[in-house]
Amino acid sequence: MSGKIEELITEIAVKHGIAVGRDDPILILQTINNRLMQDSRKAQQEMLDQFKSELEVMSSRWGIDAMGKAERILNASLAASKDAMGQVMLKEAKATAADLRTEVNAALTYVTIPIRDAGRISLLNVMASCITLLAAAVALWVTLH
């Protein structure tokens, strides 16, 4: 401390051309000023530390909030994509069913025509058999009478 006072006395003498003694009231002001600056520095450091602590807490809270929001957005996106996939799958399933129905109907058309023709032929055969039976019955009746 005395080194600083000596430097101050020398500086005042050089700058202002005034010789100041160690018991001069101006040095009391310098001491008071130094003390106030130290107290102010301590108070400012404490305020900075407190502000830093508050910023860290707020940053942590913001991080947690951001993670929560990101998670909600991600879940909403997943749900929307799941719904979209379900709709696309349903649409494609309906299209596939319609295509399958068309193919089955086309195949049945190829099968129903011969079945219908076979049914007609069977009916004609039954009618021919009935006519033959009737002719045989008439022939038998004519022979017996």
Beta strands, then each sheet from edge to edge (+ up, - down):
end
